[in-house]
Structure formats: structure tokens, C-alpha cells
């Protein structure tokens, strides 16, 4: 199946707005077994949008557009689709009523221009938008003629389908009739049969604002797609998240062991980010679950020390979860990362039960005053050194009364490096109910990437220590039980 995504908006092409639709929609579709084959972003220009639509209609089974359904002069998608398909636009009175209610509930006058959002192409299904004024639109297009000669038309559907469309486009769904429930009444057998015979393409038009697009897609579009584009077997996709190894080393360790499964249809992919590499394992068909699970076991065998999570869990979430389970606490002493570790940890709900304090001791004076670092050690070894990292970690743990403490001190650059300690040098300390450990790393990146990678390394240092301690405790417990049995 060919799935294409067309994002419209001049603001995207000018770099003024980040295209979050591309990432979010691609993920949602892939998770449901409809991976996107092609995605484009185009400006709010009539001929550019029209050309993108023509190209997509010439080959795609499913096309999703974003943006261009609003009330302003640069919202062109709705009109261009109607023009391209030779379909008249008519004002849907129920959509007008919804727009009017939208403004009335907010005690604001309804601009006359907003009525244009109620213009609906012939044969289109109206998708409710409880979070805004522009409804989404869905059409099944017979693309056979379009693919042959560049001319496309919306096929006339069966009486049952027309009835179902009427129910979904009825704005009473906005007042209590569940849209997915209405979509459940869409016929499937005749629809699937006719789709194969007529080269049918589904065209879904979504509003641009994310707060409107996302719930509309989740609540209305997905139920529709499951009904009209049933999967040819299940789709399974798992992600294993690693840190501490580069992308090429990750591939080097698992490519050969997975070769047989890849030849049998496993989709193996890698996604490298600062400080981490994600391994994606996907398959489709009756054996998909077994194939992915087998691949996951192989990857775990070869990358176990570096795997910190599955799916979308971040390392900071893992740290909070592990410490919460152990009923233990953490303190931080940051210099070169400027509080970035604390920022990441406090983004996780429940961090307050774990993180006791985060000190940003950027100057030497602050290290001495708040952490008790010996001034002579700084003078002798420099602020960026193993002894200072050690005293920072121990001082933070002592002052906060925490179970563990992490410290980081380094040279973020671009200046300040030497031959002995080049730009990117960082020392990380970990203090706890054990002998304090210090690691040295070299992260010669821009300052933002330096902070991200360094924070990842520091948290991974703690994660590995916690896992090692848990493993020892479990082994000791097992030996104790064995002794009791004997």
C-alpha cells in the first residue's frame, strides 16, 4: 500500500514553524501498519499544492493533507481539491451551526469569513472538529482515469455508503453521537471489492493546528481507515533504545546475527540521536509477532549492557523509575551542563520523590562554598579534573543527604581547551554507599549537543551502577535461599 503525506504551509518552507505533523502522523500511521511511503511539504501556493496532489493521486492508495482548510486567503486545499476533481462546493448548514456555536460559547462575534470553512466538496465526508472551526474532510477518489490521463473524479458510492456518509457528516455527531460509532456502520465488503476494481484512493484533509489535527486523527480518521483499508495481516514494530555505542558499532554487533530474519522480511532500522541509538524491528503478516520477538531476543543478547529502555521511554524516566522502586534519592552538582540533568529529570512526573537537590556550581567559588570542594585541589588540578568531580559528587551527597549524587565538570567550548584537556573534556562523578567513581569522556560538540550527550552519559553511569547493585543483591538473595534449603 502506498501512503503519502502532503503538508501545506509557507511557514514550513520558510523555516518559521517546525513540521511536527510529519513526525507525529508518520508514527501514528506506521504503528497501525500503514508506513508512509513519501511525504512532502509545500508552500501555500495554488499550483504547487495542485501539483503535489496530482503526483500523489497518480500512485497512492491513501493521501493525507494537513493545513489549508481555514478561513484565510492562503487556505487553499479545500478549493483546489474540489477544482482538481471537478466537484462543486456546497455550504454544509450543520457545519455553519457548529462554527456559530463555537463562537457563541466563547462570547465572541462570528466573523462572516469563517463560513467558508463550511464549504464541502460533493461526496466528501465531514470530520468533526470539536477543538476548532475547520472540519476535516474525507473522500474516496476513483483515481483510474487520473492515473491514465491526469483527470480524476470522485466515484459515486453505494446507497449504504451514502447513508453512512450522511450520518458522519451530520453535525449532530458534534453533540453526542460518537463519530467512531458512526464509522462502524460503514459497509466493508462491497467497499473493498469496488476499491480493488476502480483504483480507489482515499484522500483525507486535516486542519493545520496540532490541537485540532491530533484528536481528529485519533478519534475519527483512524477508525475510518481501519474500516476501509483493512490490513493484510498484523503489523508489529518494537524499538530498543541504546546509549554508549555509536550507530556503526550497534550495527556491527547485530547486523550479521539478524541477517536471516532480515532476509525473511524483518525491517531493521537505526535512528541515531545525540547520546543514543534506537534499533527498530518491524514485520508484517501472520508471523510478524514471532519474527519481531525473535529479533528482539537476538538484539538483547548482543547489546544488553547498552539497552536502557524499549519503545519511547527516555533515560531520565528510567532513572526516576529505578530510584522510586528502590526508595532511594539523588542529588546533582552540575557545572558545564548548567542544570540540564536536573531539567531532564524534573520533566518526569514523580521526580520530586527522588531528586532532593540540583546545584549549578558554575564558578570555582560556588564549588567551594556550596559543595565544600577544597580550594587547593582546584588550584592544583584545575576545576575540570577527576579530584574536583569526586569532591563535587561527595559534597552534593553530603549536603543533600541523598543516597546518590552525580557531578559533572567540563569544558563545553568552543574556547578553554588545552592539549591535555581539549574542548569537550568532561569528568563525571558518582557518589553513593560505595567508593566514589569518576569517568572521563570527550564530547567535542557544540554547546547544546555537549550538554545533551554529557547528561546522557552521567545518567547512564548511574543506571548501570543501579542495575549492577540490583544484580548482586538478587544473586546474594538466591544464594541465601539455597543455603537455607541445604
Buried (B, 14 or more C-beta within 10 A) or exposed (E): EBBBBBBBBBBBBEEEEEBEBBEBBBBBBBBBBBBBBBBBBBBBBEEBBBEBBEBBBBBBBBBBBBBBBBBEEBBBBBBBBBBBBEBEBEEBEBBBBBBBBBBEEEEEEBEEEBBBBBBBBBBBBBBBBBBBBBBBBBBBBBBBEBBEEEEBBBBEBEEEBEBBBEBBBBBEBBEEBEBBEBBEEBBEEEBBEBBEEBBBBBBBBBBBBEEBBBBBBEBBBBBBBBBBBEBEEEBBBBBBBBBBBEBEBBBEBBEEEBEEBBEEEBBBEBEEBBBBBBBBBBBBBEBBEEBBBBBBEBBEEBBEEBBBBEEEEBBBBBBBBBBBEBEBBBBBBBBBBBBBBBBBBBEBEEBEEBBBBBBBBBEBEBBBEBBBBBEEBBEEBBBBBBBBBBBBBBBBBBBBEBBBBBBBBBBBBEEBBEEEBEBBBBBBBBBBEEEBBBBBBEBBBEEEBBBBBBBBBBBBBBBBBBBEBEEEEEEEEEEEEEEEEE
